[in-house]
C-alpha cells in the first residue's frame, strides 16, 4: 500500500513538473516589448515656434517618404515638437 502511494505521489510530481514546463514555455517565446526595430516608434525631428511651422516641416517629411508626423506643444520650452514615423 505504501508503495502504491509513493508511485502515485511520484506520478503527481512528474505531471505537475511537466505542466510547469509547459506553462513556462510560452512566456519564454513571447517577443520582447523593448525592441529597437519597432516600426511605429516616433523619432525626434525638431522644434518650431509655431504650429504652422511645425506642420510645414512635417509635410516636408511626408514628401520625402515618411508615413506620418505629429506636432505637440511642449510646456517646458514653449515650442512645438515635430516627430516623424517611417
NORURQUI-V965707 format. One record per backbone hydrogen bond with DSSP energy under -1.0 kcal/mol. NH is the residue of the N-H (numbers start at 1). CO is the residue of the C=O. E is the energy in kcal/mol with one decimal. If there is no record, write none. Layout:
NH;CO;E / NH;CO;E
This chain:
5;1;-1.9 / 6;2;-2.1 / 7;3;-2.3 / 8;4;-2.3 / 9;5;-2.4 / 10;6;-2.3 / 11;7;-2.3 / 12;8;-2.2 / 13;9;-2.3 / 14;10;-2.3 / 15;11;-2.5 / 16;12;-2.6 / 17;13;-2.6 / 18;14;-2.2 / 19;15;-2.3 / 20;16;-2.5 / 21;17;-1.9 / 22;18;-2.6 / 23;19;-2.4 / 24;20;-1.7 / 25;21;-1.6 / 28;24;-1.6 / 29;25;-1.4 / 43;84;-2.7 / 45;82;-2.6 / 46;82;-1.1 / 48;80;-2.2 / 54;50;-1.9 / 55;51;-2.8 / 56;52;-2.1 / 57;53;-2.3 / 58;54;-2.3 / 59;55;-2.3 / 60;56;-1.6 / 61;57;-1.7 / 62;58;-2.1 / 63;59;-2.3 / 65;62;-1.6 / 66;61;-2.2 / 67;85;-1.7 / 68;85;-1.3 / 70;83;-2.3 / 72;81;-1.9 / 74;79;-3.2 / 78;74;-1.9 / 80;48;-3.3 / 81;72;-3.2 / 82;46;-3.2 / 83;70;-2.3 / 84;43;-2.4 / 85;68;-2.1
